[in-house]
Amino acid sequence: MPAVLAALVPVLLALLARGGSAAAAGAATEFVFAGFPRENLTASGAAVVTSSGLLRLTNETNEVLGHGFYPAPLRFKDASTGAPLSFSTTFVVAILPRYPDAHGHGLAFALAPSATVLGAMAGKNLGLFNTWNHLGDGRSEVVAVELDTAMDEEFSDVNDNHVGVDVNSLKSNCSKPAGYVDAGTGKLTDLNLVSGDLLQVWIEYDGAGTRLEVTVSPAGVPRPAVPLVSCTVNLSPVVADGTYVGFSAANGAASSSHYVLGWSFRLGGGRAPDLDLSKLPRAPSSRPKKTMHQQLLLALILFAVVALLVVSAGITLFVVWRRRFAEVEEDWEIEYGPHRISYKDLHAATRGFRDVIGVGGFGTVYHGVLPRSGAEVAVKKVAHGSRQGLREFVSEIASMSRLRHRNLVQLFGYCRRRGELILVYDYMVNGSLDKHLFDADKPALSWERRAKIVRDVAAGLLYLHEGWEQVVVHRDIKASNVLLDADMNGKLSDFGLARLYDHGSDSQTTRVIGTFGYLAPEMFKTGKATPSADVFAFGAFLLEVACGRRPIESLSNNNADPAGLVDNVLECWKGGRIRDARDPRIGKCDEDDLEVVLKLGLLCSHPDPQCRPSMRQVVQILEGAAPAPVTPPEDLGSSGRIFGYYEGFDEFANMFPTTTETATITTQPPSSRSSDEHQQLISG
């Protein structure tokens, strides 16, 4: 008897959703929601059903996702033939960005194998995909119609305001800029998806012709006769036997509130019932428009009179202000204009450059709040006394400001004034990872947090190497350049040393720049910045996180090991006790996962660049999509210590004079090593 009741649950839910109007068994599945009862929807992530019946998928929180799915799985294929069934749906949505110029990634109607979409991620993945299958691996069993409000070149998006059809991938099968054909004029009219206005969407799928059509218009406007998007999609090999239907939305570095007000759906032929817009719950209100009261009008008149009386003083103050905030701007910078931020705005954002949050080898970092958007930023003043290479440097900064990834600290732009180069980044409230690893006054990080941060950094570095239009070599990967947001998500930062070059070409020889202990051995011979050199530094970073030790430690510390971290972990592995190398402050943890990270760190630190894995292989290993490294520890050895003194280093060091414009390195023979050898910094 319990088994019979369990089998009847999906049928009863469908009957409740239609208010008892569902057809008998064997007929089409149909339901209508004019507002959402909580019991008729499975909400997960940040999604909630409000007291008024609104489905709110996300709120104004960054880096979150939300799902709202019909609670019972449906069969989208004919049980006997396997042919796809026709379906029809219409729904009303509203997207309210937190700031007019910064918003989340959008909303999608989705068919998925589960109501929680296990493993899915926020940001550009729209809560439906993750880092290893968002370009399509043919196994996700996810079909979506996206209302995408963020442009990502990795997915060949047409713009940051488009409608697309996704099949097992975020690279749309077909997409168009959001719009509709006006019935009166017959012309295509643009639609702004993040306007906060109500939008109605119709989706029709013809199972026999495998044709999917999407139509969008402002709510209340008659349904356009011509669909916006139309493409061929065969659902038979794509969807699971039991498929869930519903909605997903996600935020990234910026946020939007994504709402669904009503939903009508029919599976098995025929159109979904129309929605009565008058019966939908009250729409979320966009920010109220300011009204001018009599008091405000009087104040404006008085202000105008006062302004006329002090006009001469105002002109004087303006001249002084112009001199104070004068910037250096040359003709060749015009092409980089969109990435340039005024010194005046940065001065106001940082309260006159008073809020210092860090001092490094390349300049001072200040906390700020941009006056126009209210976004929190970190502002770095970089000393740049030489004009040589400045144009190329600004060009690269402008290019890298277009990088978009949830595990990269966003570089918003730059400003140049009186010999200073000022870089503007997204602000990370929890600071750098090295503070949490090495400061005694901070609680020890659990292995779960460390493993999550390691995977975050790996995903960001994979995007730099393979996911953008050019190869980006970071050149300075270390714990102090990994910043943590409010949720302790790891984000790779500080692109001041990064190099760009086109896919399929070779990196050009450059000065050796980076931090000693993270530099690949081949860098001292070739001087070329390559992805493999980044992998070497990432290996040192893995061991740094797992062991709670820096790659090179001062010999003045009585507990320091002069052999270096890599050699120490390698010896533990050879002795069959690699887990003993871990940070003792970690406590109980997933020992197998820890061992994988330690072995992977050694493999990435291989002295031969040909033997190191690519970042794609690293991500697959860390995510469990590929087996752990099986390289015997004996194969990782070299003629000299990997991080200790090795032959030929003195010859390299003598190539560089000790000036402010070139690298400075000092070494001593192995018989008389001092603490200086383990504190080397190669800086440009």
DRENDO-935551 format. One record per residue (C-alpha): x, y, z; residue number from 1. Coordinates in Angstrom, 3 decimals. Example, Ala and Ser with C-alpha at 12.3 -4.5 7.8 and 13.67 -1.06 7.14 Angstrom:
PT         x         y         z  seq
PT    12.300    -4.500     7.800    1
PT    13.670    -1.060     7.140    2
This chain:
PT         x         y         z  seq
PT     0.000     0.000     0.000    1
PT     2.766     2.596     0.750    2
PT     4.284     1.881    -2.675    3
PT     0.955     2.638    -4.345    4
PT     0.638     5.941    -2.457    5
PT     4.204     6.911    -3.441    6
PT     3.417     6.285    -7.101    7
PT     0.345     8.545    -6.880    8
PT     2.227    11.573    -5.414    9
PT     3.286    13.129    -8.802   10
PT    -0.277    12.751   -10.146   11
PT    -1.777    14.374    -7.031   12
PT     0.704    17.265    -7.255   13
PT    -0.259    17.899   -10.876   14
PT    -3.960    17.863    -9.913   15
PT    -3.334    20.349    -7.090   16
PT    -1.340    22.643    -9.389   17
PT    -4.259    22.865   -11.838   18
PT    -6.828    23.180    -9.112   19
PT    -8.236    19.764    -9.932   20
PT    -8.518    20.333   -13.673   21
PT    -5.854    17.849   -14.839   22
PT    -6.886    15.275   -17.388   23
PT    -7.152    11.605   -16.551   24
PT    -4.181     9.257   -16.668   25
PT    -2.605     9.067   -20.120   26
PT    -3.621    12.635   -21.028   27
PT    -1.272    15.603   -21.300   28
PT     0.401    16.923   -18.125   29
PT    -0.656    20.501   -17.457   30
PT    -0.402    22.982   -14.562   31
PT    -0.864    26.706   -13.999   32
PT     0.642    28.778   -11.175   33
PT    -0.649    32.338   -10.731   34
PT     1.789    32.825    -7.876   35
PT     3.442    29.830    -6.211   36
PT     2.186    27.715    -3.282   37
PT     5.247    26.522    -1.349   38
PT     4.155    22.887    -1.419   39
PT     4.013    22.853    -5.236   40
PT     7.625    23.895    -5.798   41
PT    11.054    22.532    -4.821   42
PT    13.265    25.534    -3.993   43
PT    16.994    25.223    -3.306   44
PT    20.065    27.417    -2.992   45
PT    19.110    31.058    -2.418   46
PT    15.599    30.530    -3.854   47
PT    12.508    31.145    -1.677   48
PT     8.762    31.495    -2.179   49
PT     7.694    34.782    -0.582   50
PT     4.556    35.221     1.508   51
PT     2.840    36.850    -1.484   52
PT     3.579    33.861    -3.754   53
PT     6.572    35.233    -5.668   54
PT     9.365    32.807    -6.573   55
PT    12.566    34.745    -5.803   56
PT    15.501    32.762    -7.183   57
PT    18.274    35.093    -5.920   58
PT    18.505    38.207    -3.790   59
PT    21.129    40.982    -3.702   60
PT    23.894    38.581    -2.600   61
PT    26.982    38.008    -4.736   62
PT    28.127    34.550    -5.894   63
PT    24.853    32.688    -5.163   64
PT    22.475    30.531    -7.203   65
PT    18.848    29.536    -6.787   66
PT    16.576    26.814    -8.201   67
PT    12.800    26.482    -8.326   68
PT    11.584    23.216    -9.917   69
PT     8.262    21.424   -10.245   70
PT     8.542    18.730    -7.537   71
PT     7.695    15.668    -9.633   72
PT     9.852    14.417   -12.543   73
PT     8.185    14.355   -15.963   74
PT     8.759    12.117   -18.983   75
PT     9.692    14.156   -22.060   76
PT    10.021    11.094   -24.333   77
PT     7.410     8.643   -25.620   78
PT     7.670     5.505   -23.480   79
PT     7.366     3.158   -26.448   80
PT     9.214     4.965   -29.268   81
PT    11.603     7.225   -27.385   82
PT    10.533    10.155   -29.592   83
PT    10.534    13.581   -27.901   84
PT     7.181    14.905   -26.697   85
PT     5.931    18.371   -27.560   86
PT     5.613    20.886   -24.736   87
PT     4.507    24.493   -24.304   88
PT     5.117    26.947   -21.488   89
PT     4.773    30.626   -20.662   90
PT     5.959    32.546   -17.603   91
PT     6.351    36.095   -16.307   92
PT     9.674    37.232   -14.803   93
PT    11.405    40.370   -13.514   94
PT    15.130    41.000   -13.010   95
PT    16.116    43.817   -10.613   96
PT    19.869    44.601   -10.490   97
PT    21.346    45.908    -7.273   98
PT    23.170    48.649    -9.191   99
PT    22.258    50.010   -12.641  100
PT    25.748    49.349   -14.016  101
PT    26.498    46.053   -12.237  102
PT    24.169    43.054   -12.159  103
PT    23.989    39.259   -11.918  104
PT    24.288    36.705   -14.719  105
PT    20.618    36.087   -15.483  106
PT    17.797    33.555   -15.340  107
PT    17.002    30.351   -17.233  108
PT    14.052    28.034   -17.849  109
PT    15.593    24.572   -17.552  110
PT    15.115    20.842   -18.008  111
PT    17.481    19.037   -15.612  112
PT    18.038    15.500   -14.278  113
PT    17.484    16.632   -10.657  114
PT    15.645    19.402    -8.854  115
PT    18.844    20.584    -7.140  116
PT    21.267    20.247   -10.126  117
PT    24.074    18.719    -8.059  118
PT    27.529    20.232    -8.530  119
PT    26.262    23.328   -10.351  120
PT    27.975    26.649    -9.676  121
PT    26.961    30.306    -9.551  122
PT    28.176    33.163   -11.750  123
PT    28.475    32.476   -15.445  124
PT    27.390    28.829   -14.929  125
PT    23.795    30.063   -14.225  126
PT    23.352    27.426   -11.494  127
PT    23.164    24.684   -14.162  128
PT    26.779    23.806   -14.999  129
PT    30.199    23.647   -13.344  130
PT    33.816    24.331   -14.216  131
PT    34.451    21.079   -16.086  132
PT    31.308    20.729   -18.213  133
PT    30.140    24.289   -18.947  134
PT    31.487    23.973   -22.503  135
PT    29.613    20.712   -22.974  136
PT    30.606    17.125   -22.294  137
PT    27.383    15.561   -23.616  138
PT    26.468    14.122   -20.211  139
PT    24.901    16.926   -18.184  140
PT    21.342    16.210   -19.471  141
PT    20.547    19.926   -19.119  142
PT    18.550    21.946   -21.661  143
PT    17.931    25.630   -20.922  144
PT    16.492    28.790   -22.406  145
PT    18.659    31.546   -20.901  146
PT    17.855    35.203   -20.324  147
PT    21.561    36.058   -20.083  148
PT    22.541    39.449   -18.628  149
PT    26.333    39.072   -18.688  150
PT    28.597    38.729   -21.709  151
PT    31.200    35.970   -21.588  152
PT    33.528    35.646   -24.573  153
PT    34.332    32.080   -23.538  154
PT    30.781    31.111   -24.562  155
PT    30.700    33.335   -27.684  156
PT    27.873    35.426   -26.201  157
PT    26.425    37.962   -28.644  158
PT    26.147    40.651   -25.919  159
PT    25.255    41.109   -22.247  160
PT    21.479    41.192   -22.924  161
PT    20.434    38.165   -24.961  162
PT    18.175    35.107   -25.169  163
PT    19.751    31.747   -26.017  164
PT    19.034    28.020   -26.224  165
PT    21.605    25.865   -24.382  166
PT    21.966    22.087   -24.849  167
PT    24.461    20.398   -22.506  168
PT    26.616    23.550   -22.704  169
PT    26.636    27.260   -21.933  170
PT    27.738    27.888   -25.524  171
PT    24.263    28.468   -26.979  172
PT    23.022    26.493   -30.001  173
PT    21.315    29.704   -31.095  174
PT    20.871    33.134   -29.506  175
PT    19.655    36.642   -30.272  176
PT    19.852    40.037   -28.543  177
PT    16.725    40.447   -26.413  178
PT    13.839    41.994   -28.336  179
PT    10.393    41.462   -29.886  180
PT     8.564    42.274   -33.123  181
PT     6.163    45.139   -32.452  182
PT     2.696    44.242   -33.779  183
PT     2.007    47.860   -34.736  184
PT     5.198    48.699   -36.638  185
PT     6.378    45.209   -37.587  186
PT     9.899    46.197   -36.498  187
PT    12.171    44.486   -33.994  188
PT    12.163    46.458   -30.726  189
PT    14.977    46.056   -28.183  190
PT    14.233    44.746   -24.671  191
PT    16.324    45.523   -21.580  192
PT    16.307    42.346   -19.453  193
PT    17.583    44.180   -16.325  194
PT    15.146    47.095   -16.481  195
PT    13.095    45.710   -13.589  196
PT     9.970    45.668   -15.815  197
PT     7.813    42.556   -16.120  198
PT     8.652    40.340   -19.095  199
PT     6.611    37.440   -20.492  200
PT     8.289    34.500   -22.212  201
PT     6.666    31.830   -24.416  202
PT     8.491    28.590   -25.313  203
PT     7.040    26.117   -27.814  204
PT     8.646    22.757   -28.626  205
PT     7.408    20.607   -31.527  206
PT     8.460    17.021   -30.779  207
PT     7.723    15.767   -34.295  208
PT     9.705    18.514   -36.025  209
PT    12.237    18.897   -33.136  210
PT    11.744    22.660   -33.402  211
PT    12.082    24.951   -30.368  212
PT    10.845    28.574   -30.518  213
PT    11.253    31.338   -27.920  214
PT     9.225    34.556   -27.872  215
PT     9.712    37.460   -25.430  216
PT     7.812    40.702   -24.895  217
PT     6.901    43.173   -22.130  218
PT     4.139    41.700   -19.955  219
PT     0.737    42.936   -21.115  220
PT     1.807    43.362   -24.747  221
PT     0.018    40.898   -27.102  222
PT     2.116    37.866   -27.926  223
PT     4.292    38.676   -30.972  224
PT     3.522    36.562   -34.034  225
PT     7.209    36.077   -34.863  226
PT     9.443    34.238   -32.343  227
PT    12.753    35.811   -31.357  228
PT    14.769    32.548   -31.368  229
PT    14.033    29.411   -33.397  230
PT    16.292    26.371   -33.741  231
PT    16.308    22.598   -34.149  232
PT    16.822    20.640   -30.905  233
PT    16.326    16.865   -30.666  234
PT    15.593    16.178   -26.988  235
PT    15.578    12.356   -27.260  236
PT    19.340    11.815   -26.697  237
PT    19.615    14.781   -24.334  238
PT    17.063    14.632   -21.516  239
PT    16.851    11.972   -18.802  240
PT    13.911     9.548   -18.533  241
PT    12.750    11.417   -15.446  242
PT    13.354    15.135   -16.044  243
PT    12.604    18.059   -13.750  244
PT    11.334    21.324   -15.195  245
PT    11.719    24.754   -13.610  246
PT    13.947    27.783   -13.233  247
PT    17.515    28.656   -12.255  248
PT    19.328    31.962   -11.716  249
PT    22.776    33.017   -10.525  250
PT    24.816    36.020    -9.392  251
PT    28.540    36.552    -9.772  252
PT    30.733    39.454    -8.623  253
PT    27.623    41.684    -8.886  254
PT    24.043    40.800    -8.021  255
PT    20.411    40.940    -9.169  256
PT    17.134    39.783    -7.637  257
PT    15.547    37.309   -10.090  258
PT    11.765    36.790    -9.768  259
PT     9.173    34.493   -11.376  260
PT     5.569    35.707   -10.868  261
PT     3.538    33.085   -12.724  262
PT     4.015    29.923   -14.778  263
PT     1.855    27.847   -17.123  264
PT     3.060    24.526   -18.572  265
PT     1.697    21.752   -20.787  266
PT     3.462    18.532   -21.842  267
PT     2.112    16.248   -24.554  268
PT     0.772    18.562   -27.260  269
PT    -1.261    21.754   -27.388  270
PT    -0.488    25.202   -26.023  271
PT    -0.069    25.980   -22.351  272
PT    -3.017    27.911   -20.883  273
PT    -2.712    31.691   -20.950  274
PT    -1.719    33.485   -17.750  275
PT    -4.175    36.024   -16.328  276
PT    -1.766    38.829   -15.441  277
PT    -4.342    40.439   -13.139  278
PT    -4.210    37.375   -10.867  279
PT    -0.409    37.337   -10.475  280
PT     1.123    38.537    -7.201  281
PT     2.246    42.150    -7.024  282
PT     5.469    42.661    -8.934  283
PT     8.625    43.592    -7.007  284
PT     9.067    47.333    -7.081  285
PT    12.074    48.891    -8.759  286
PT    13.621    51.791    -6.915  287
PT    11.045    54.547    -6.517  288
PT    11.387    57.586    -8.716  289
PT    12.210    60.748    -6.910  290
PT     9.483    63.345    -6.723  291
PT    10.091    67.012    -6.275  292
PT     8.256    68.373    -3.262  293
PT     7.669    72.060    -2.614  294
PT    10.406    72.126     0.019  295
PT    12.905    70.687    -2.452  296
PT    11.875    73.188    -5.102  297
PT    12.358    76.056    -2.637  298
PT    15.768    74.691    -1.659  299
PT    16.820    74.539    -5.319  300
PT    15.763    78.166    -5.872  301
PT    17.721    79.312    -2.814  302
PT    20.715    77.291    -3.964  303
PT    20.583    78.953    -7.386  304
PT    20.554    82.418    -5.787  305
PT    23.509    81.572    -3.567  306
PT    25.368    80.090    -6.534  307
PT    25.001    83.362    -8.438  308
PT    26.360    85.340    -5.485  309
PT    29.474    83.191    -5.129  310
PT    30.168    82.525    -8.814  311
PT    33.530    84.287    -8.747  312
PT    34.657    82.240    -5.740  313
PT    33.444    79.101    -7.477  314
PT    35.547    79.796   -10.558  315
PT    38.619    80.230    -8.372  316
PT    37.977    76.981    -6.539  317
PT    37.431    75.187    -9.851  318
PT    40.821    76.298   -11.154  319
PT    42.489    75.099    -7.952  320
PT    40.628    71.802    -8.168  321
PT    41.672    71.256   -11.782  322
PT    45.306    71.705   -10.857  323
PT    44.999    69.386    -7.880  324
PT    43.420    66.545    -9.871  325
PT    45.300    67.064   -13.120  326
PT    46.052    63.740   -14.817  327
PT    48.614    62.638   -17.366  328
PT    46.826    61.725   -20.586  329
PT    48.423    61.359   -24.002  330
PT    46.917    60.873   -27.463  331
PT    47.761    57.180   -27.616  332
PT    45.621    56.512   -24.504  333
PT    42.377    57.396   -26.267  334
PT    41.865    53.782   -27.337  335
PT    42.020    52.689   -23.674  336
PT    39.566    55.357   -22.506  337
PT    36.796    52.987   -21.306  338
PT    39.257    51.388   -18.862  339
PT    40.511    54.651   -17.412  340
PT    39.080    55.895   -14.081  341
PT    39.427    59.543   -13.124  342
PT    41.775    60.511   -10.325  343
PT    39.008    62.631    -8.856  344
PT    36.773    59.565    -8.407  345
PT    39.610    57.551    -6.861  346
PT    40.520    60.424    -4.508  347
PT    36.905    60.568    -3.304  348
PT    36.607    56.770    -3.117  349
PT    39.635    56.414    -0.816  350
PT    38.924    59.531     1.309  351
PT    42.007    61.190    -0.051  352
PT    44.093    57.965    -0.075  353
PT    43.885    57.609     3.698  354
PT    42.520    54.061     4.129  355
PT    45.700    51.976     3.751  356
PT    45.059    48.213     3.769  357
PT    48.408    46.921     2.535  358
PT    51.937    47.789     1.443  359
PT    53.905    45.610    -0.996  360
PT    56.963    45.649    -3.188  361
PT    55.072    47.339    -6.020  362
PT    53.154    50.003    -4.103  363
PT    50.561    50.855    -1.467  364
PT    46.980    49.521    -1.494  365
PT    43.981    51.543    -0.259  366
PT    40.377    50.644     0.469  367
PT    37.742    52.665    -1.390  368
PT    34.085    52.924    -2.371  369
PT    33.403    54.188    -5.893  370
PT    31.061    57.187    -5.612  371
PT    28.923    56.357    -8.667  372
PT    28.185    52.655    -8.197  373
PT    28.901    52.233    -4.477  374
PT    31.139    49.233    -5.252  375
PT    33.959    48.502    -2.792  376
PT    37.390    48.479    -4.442  377
PT    41.070    48.100    -3.639  378
PT    43.182    50.885    -5.156  379
PT    46.897    50.231    -5.689  380
PT    49.388    53.008    -6.373  381
PT    52.272    51.587    -8.412  382
PT    55.490    53.587    -8.675  383
PT    56.502    53.836   -12.341  384
PT    59.436    56.199   -12.677  385
PT    60.472    55.070   -16.158  386
PT    58.553    55.820   -19.382  387
PT    60.116    52.811   -21.096  388
PT    57.434    50.203   -21.811  389
PT    54.641    52.289   -20.245  390
PT    52.450    52.172   -23.346  391
PT    52.767    48.403   -23.585  392
PT    52.077    48.072   -19.841  393
PT    48.901    50.167   -20.035  394
PT    47.793    48.159   -23.083  395
PT    48.086    44.928   -21.124  396
PT    46.268    46.411   -18.122  397
PT    43.417    47.501   -20.427  398
PT    43.268    43.998   -21.934  399
PT    43.272    42.254   -18.563  400
PT    40.474    44.481   -17.257  401
PT    38.248    42.487   -19.653  402
PT    39.004    39.194   -17.863  403
PT    35.840    37.761   -16.268  404
PT    35.942    34.766   -13.921  405
PT    34.481    34.097   -10.489  406
PT    37.937    33.091    -9.177  407
PT    39.810    36.151   -10.439  408
PT    39.831    39.454    -8.613  409
PT    38.244    41.846   -11.093  410
PT    40.622    44.502   -12.457  411
PT    38.335    47.442   -13.193  412
PT    40.808    49.835   -14.791  413
PT    43.641    52.283   -14.220  414
PT    44.557    55.935   -13.766  415
PT    47.847    57.714   -14.565  416
PT    48.977    60.876   -12.789  417
PT    52.369    62.531   -12.146  418
PT    54.524    59.440   -12.640  419
PT    52.077    57.190   -10.782  420
PT    50.130    54.280   -12.237  421
PT    47.008    53.498   -10.187  422
PT    45.247    50.135   -10.547  423
PT    41.686    49.515    -9.335  424
PT    40.550    46.029    -8.214  425
PT    37.477    44.475    -6.633  426
PT    37.788    44.586    -2.812  427
PT    38.121    41.289    -0.925  428
PT    36.936    41.671     2.661  429
PT    38.881    38.702     4.133  430
PT    42.262    39.788     2.776  431
PT    45.015    37.521     1.508  432
PT    45.327    33.775     2.122  433
PT    48.855    33.981     3.566  434
PT    47.534    35.955     6.562  435
PT    45.185    33.073     7.393  436
PT    47.945    30.486     6.891  437
PT    50.784    32.131     8.807  438
PT    49.408    34.748    11.262  439
PT    49.349    33.278    14.741  440
PT    46.423    35.475    15.819  441
PT    44.099    33.983    13.179  442
PT    42.336    30.620    13.656  443
PT    43.704    27.719    11.649  444
PT    41.931    27.043     8.362  445
PT    40.227    23.654     8.122  446
PT    41.173    21.322     5.294  447
PT    37.707    21.758     3.774  448
PT    38.325    25.502     3.403  449
PT    41.875    25.004     2.134  450
PT    40.761    22.416    -0.440  451
PT    37.973    24.734    -1.654  452
PT    40.423    27.652    -2.011  453
PT    42.929    25.459    -3.898  454
PT    40.226    24.419    -6.380  455
PT    39.083    28.031    -6.751  456
PT    42.591    29.188    -7.662  457
PT    43.038    26.257   -10.068  458
PT    39.813    27.175   -11.894  459
PT    40.906    30.811   -12.193  460
PT    44.344    29.862   -13.489  461
PT    42.822    27.453   -16.053  462
PT    40.719    30.338   -17.357  463
PT    43.850    32.511   -17.721  464
PT    45.671    29.795   -19.661  465
PT    42.870    28.444   -21.866  466
PT    39.566    30.224   -21.362  467
PT    40.242    33.703   -22.757  468
PT    41.007    35.103   -26.201  469
PT    44.723    35.239   -25.321  470
PT    46.980    33.156   -23.115  471
PT    47.564    35.002   -19.816  472
PT    50.628    33.947   -17.815  473
PT    50.266    35.262   -14.259  474
PT    53.966    34.939   -13.238  475
PT    53.442    35.492    -9.496  476
PT    51.194    32.774    -8.049  477
PT    51.535    32.522    -4.267  478
PT    49.374    32.617    -1.136  479
PT    49.786    36.379    -0.679  480
PT    48.284    36.914    -4.154  481
PT    45.198    34.834    -3.372  482
PT    42.445    36.977    -1.840  483
PT    39.346    35.785     0.005  484
PT    35.851    37.257    -0.320  485
PT    33.188    37.376     2.385  486
PT    32.369    33.664     1.854  487
PT    36.065    32.644     1.880  488
PT    36.072    31.933    -1.865  489
PT    39.612    32.096    -3.279  490
PT    40.337    34.633    -6.025  491
PT    43.650    35.031    -7.831  492
PT    44.834    38.645    -7.794  493
PT    47.683    41.004    -8.700  494
PT    48.077    40.940   -12.471  495
PT    50.801    43.598   -12.368  496
PT    53.342    41.021   -13.563  497
PT    51.157    39.081   -16.012  498
PT    52.084    38.601   -19.658  499
PT    49.760    38.114   -22.646  500
PT    50.288    36.361   -25.948  501
PT    48.078    34.781   -28.612  502
PT    47.024    31.119   -28.496  503
PT    49.298    28.996   -30.665  504
PT    52.235    31.442   -30.466  505
PT    55.293    31.493   -28.199  506
PT    55.844    33.802   -25.269  507
PT    58.566    36.390   -25.872  508
PT    61.731    36.440   -23.782  509
PT    61.409    38.928   -20.916  510
PT    63.088    39.855   -17.685  511
PT    62.801    37.175   -14.991  512
PT    60.178    38.478   -12.588  513
PT    58.484    36.747    -9.688  514
PT    59.144    35.504    -6.165  515
PT    62.044    33.170    -5.451  516
PT    60.716    29.821    -4.294  517
PT    57.941    29.867    -6.897  518
PT    60.091    30.387   -10.013  519
PT    60.451    27.441   -12.390  520
PT    64.090    26.390   -13.000  521
PT    63.842    26.923   -16.778  522
PT    63.021    30.609   -16.230  523
PT    66.650    31.277   -15.319  524
PT    67.773    29.901   -18.700  525
PT    65.104    31.042   -21.166  526
PT    63.566    34.082   -19.477  527
PT    60.214    33.102   -21.097  528
PT    56.960    33.349   -19.190  529
PT    54.944    30.190   -20.020  530
PT    51.859    28.419   -18.631  531
PT    54.165    25.613   -17.485  532
PT    56.054    28.110   -15.295  533
PT    52.707    29.087   -13.749  534
PT    52.003    25.380   -13.077  535
PT    55.346    25.159   -11.259  536
PT    54.393    28.112    -9.044  537
PT    50.947    26.557    -8.475  538
PT    52.682    23.387    -7.266  539
PT    54.606    25.430    -4.687  540
PT    51.306    27.073    -3.728  541
PT    49.615    23.658    -3.238  542
PT    52.361    22.549    -0.858  543
PT    52.285    25.917     0.898  544
PT    48.565    25.515     1.640  545
PT    48.725    21.832     2.612  546
PT    51.856    22.103     4.762  547
PT    51.368    25.561     6.272  548
PT    54.945    26.471     5.312  549
PT    56.452    28.845     2.798  550
PT    58.496    27.262    -0.028  551
PT    61.621    28.982     1.338  552
PT    61.909    29.768     5.051  553
PT    64.442    31.878     6.906  554
PT    67.326    29.969     8.487  555
PT    67.118    32.339    11.440  556
PT    64.026    30.350    12.404  557
PT    65.208    27.450    14.558  558
PT    62.466    25.251    13.116  559
PT    63.292    26.043     9.477  560
PT    64.413    23.325     7.077  561
PT    67.263    24.553     4.829  562
PT    66.341    21.960     2.174  563
PT    63.135    23.752     1.218  564
PT    59.505    22.628     1.256  565
PT    59.485    20.560    -1.969  566
PT    62.489    18.492    -0.903  567
PT    61.000    17.961     2.537  568
PT    57.663    16.671     1.168  569
PT    59.457    14.535    -1.429  570
PT    61.539    12.852     1.273  571
PT    58.358    12.128     3.268  572
PT    56.814    10.524     0.172  573
PT    59.888     8.383    -0.480  574
PT    59.695     7.227     3.140  575
PT    56.030     6.217     2.753  576
PT    54.809     8.931     5.131  577
PT    53.794    11.802     2.855  578
PT    50.843    12.693     5.063  579
PT    53.287    13.618     7.858  580
PT    54.262    16.694     5.811  581
PT    50.873    18.333     6.288  582
PT    50.206    21.359     8.480  583
PT    49.662    19.939    12.009  584
PT    47.079    22.679    12.668  585
PT    44.653    21.143    10.158  586
PT    43.451    18.421    12.525  587
PT    41.077    15.731    11.304  588
PT    40.369    15.885     7.581  589
PT    39.884    13.912     4.376  590
PT    43.306    12.223     4.397  591
PT    42.954    10.889     0.832  592
PT    42.145    14.339    -0.560  593
PT    45.094    15.832     1.350  594
PT    47.434    13.193    -0.084  595
PT    46.227    13.920    -3.628  596
PT    47.018    17.638    -3.146  597
PT    50.496    16.899    -1.757  598
PT    51.385    14.530    -4.624  599
PT    49.928    16.910    -7.189  600
PT    51.995    19.749    -5.716  601
PT    55.155    17.693    -6.208  602
PT    54.170    16.720    -9.757  603
PT    53.554    20.372   -10.662  604
PT    56.978    21.194    -9.157  605
PT    58.789    18.751   -11.436  606
PT    62.095    20.302   -12.603  607
PT    61.338    19.224   -16.205  608
PT    58.529    21.407   -17.638  609
PT    57.569    18.606   -20.073  610
PT    56.657    16.383   -17.119  611
PT    54.315    18.868   -15.444  612
PT    50.560    18.579   -16.041  613
PT    48.549    21.338   -17.716  614
PT    46.131    23.370   -15.602  615
PT    43.231    21.538   -17.288  616
PT    44.673    18.235   -16.038  617
PT    45.240    19.797   -12.602  618
PT    41.598    20.917   -12.372  619
PT    40.364    17.475   -13.468  620
PT    42.459    15.791   -10.772  621
PT    41.327    18.209    -8.058  622
PT    37.659    17.848    -9.072  623
PT    37.886    14.054    -9.107  624
PT    37.265    13.850   -12.855  625
PT    40.721    12.290   -13.412  626
PT    42.773     9.888   -11.274  627
PT    45.320    11.159    -8.773  628
PT    48.959    11.354    -9.938  629
PT    50.756     8.000    -9.941  630
PT    54.272     9.231   -10.736  631
PT    56.759     7.431    -8.447  632
PT    58.545     9.840    -6.076  633
PT    61.904     8.720    -7.453  634
PT    60.961    10.235   -10.847  635
PT    60.615    13.694    -9.301  636
PT    64.237    14.039    -8.264  637
PT    66.854    16.215    -9.978  638
PT    70.595    16.693    -9.985  639
PT    70.194    19.362    -7.345  640
PT    67.552    20.483    -4.936  641
PT    64.458    21.881    -6.573  642
PT    64.238    24.883    -4.272  643
PT    67.689    24.808    -2.739  644
PT    70.963    25.952    -4.242  645
PT    71.572    24.515    -7.674  646
PT    74.389    24.708   -10.154  647
PT    74.325    27.656   -12.529  648
PT    72.327    30.029   -10.316  649
PT    75.286    32.298    -9.548  650
PT    76.000    32.663   -13.264  651
PT    72.427    33.793   -13.814  652
PT    72.531    36.242   -10.893  653
PT    75.634    37.971   -12.267  654
PT    73.784    38.840   -15.490  655
PT    71.780    41.544   -13.680  656
PT    73.221    44.757   -12.183  657
PT    71.630    45.996    -8.972  658
PT    69.525    48.905   -10.190  659
PT    65.878    49.797    -9.690  660
PT    65.040    48.860   -13.290  661
PT    66.364    45.255   -13.311  662
PT    66.163    42.132   -11.219  663
PT    68.401    41.854    -8.141  664
PT    69.504    38.451    -6.842  665
PT    72.146    37.574    -4.254  666
PT    73.367    34.057    -3.501  667
PT    76.053    32.353    -1.473  668
PT    77.852    29.049    -2.013  669
PT    76.161    25.959    -0.599  670
PT    78.780    25.614     2.108  671
PT    77.897    28.983     3.622  672
PT    74.226    29.496     2.994  673
PT    72.674    32.368     4.947  674
PT    69.076    33.294     5.628  675
PT    69.254    35.709     2.690  676
PT    69.274    32.796     0.263  677
PT    65.820    31.812     1.464  678
PT    64.400    35.312     1.302  679
PT    65.213    36.044    -2.363  680
PT    62.748    38.264    -4.207  681
PT    63.179    38.781    -7.923  682
PT    61.313    41.960    -8.721  683
PT    61.037    44.124   -11.845  684
